[in-house]
Amino acid sequence: MLDPAELAAWLRLTESVGPAAARRLLAMAGSPEAVFELPAAALDQALPGKQRETLHQPPEHFDALLAAAGTWLAEPGHQLLALGDPDYPPRLLATADPPLLLWLQGRRELLSAPSIAIVGSRNPTAQGGDNARAFAGALARAGYVIVSGLALGVDAAAHEGALQAGGATLAVVGTGLDQVYPRRNEALAARLLAAGGLIVSEYALGMPVLPANFPRRNRIIAGLTQGCLVVEAALQSGSLITARLAAEAGREVFAIPGSIHSPQARGCHALIRQGAKLVESAADVLEELPPLDQPPAAAPAGTEAPAEPRHEQQALLDAMGLDPVSLDALMARCGWPAAELSAALLELELDGRIARLAGQLFQQRRKG
């Protein structure tokens, strides 16, 4: 725990100058409190003139931030971890740009537990969401903490998969921890915390949603984990930033291949060409990671294997294949009347075996 003087010094330093400048000052002074006692000559070497002025005059919002931080930290499960703390996660500390502060809500020990990042598109295909949940569940049962960014799409599916498997999951966010973004994931964040998970941010309370914060957030996801699995990603994707940062930090990078016709698969295919391991199952991921002492957990109680499809349903699934397909193409392949085919597709959709996509396309859902 930081005492009040340390808290004030850390917040004033991080709110006054950028991370690189703050690290230079800490290297010179040894502590945030000592930074504000440095002589002018030392500051001249470390900071441009404008930043020197900012450092010696607290930001206008500083008193309100300090008061809000004190109130927030008094709540159970709320903590602030500073660079140099003995509990600072070693994997993150060894990266090129470790955060100066980590705001924490939840179970702190997850920061240093064996973990895997699962990231991907905010608009995945139905199969992509299924894959994220399935891989997260299997890896969580194997003993790994599932780390993602609490975004819509693959991130949310990864957190959900870990929770459904009774495992632990950690979310790294790009706002202050006094809010949840996107709002649609507030219930997911509450479930994550209730299940003993952890939410992490390097940003102070009150930090709004700013686009530049999310690429920086991705380096924490990469740095905390032992490997990064990309489920689906377009070629211009934040997930590819996370994968690149993971590779630069010496982490394993994995990618799930997809249809050659799907834009959401192109980022994964690019990663595979660049050396990421192509994976088709959680076992493919686990064989690249050091073994854990913990044996795999049993499947959650109350889960049952779905009934096998009937003969005519299986014939339709075989005709559909694994790529998205239109109703007209299915009619040509099966030779079924439109009304009969539509009824069979609706039944398969209600059973969770296929998904209806945009543009009146259908795709088979395969459980990983």
Helices and strands as residue ranges (DSSP letters): H 4-16, H 19-29, H 32-35, H 40-46, H 49-56, H 62-73, E 78-82, H 90-93, E 101-106, G 108-112, E 115-119, H 126-141, E 145-148, H 154-164, E 169-172, G 183-185, H 186-194, E 198-201, H 213-224, E 227-230, H 238-248, E 252-255, G 263-265, H 266-273, E 277-278, H 282-286, H 311-320, E 325-326, H 327-334, H 338-350, E 354-357, E 361-364
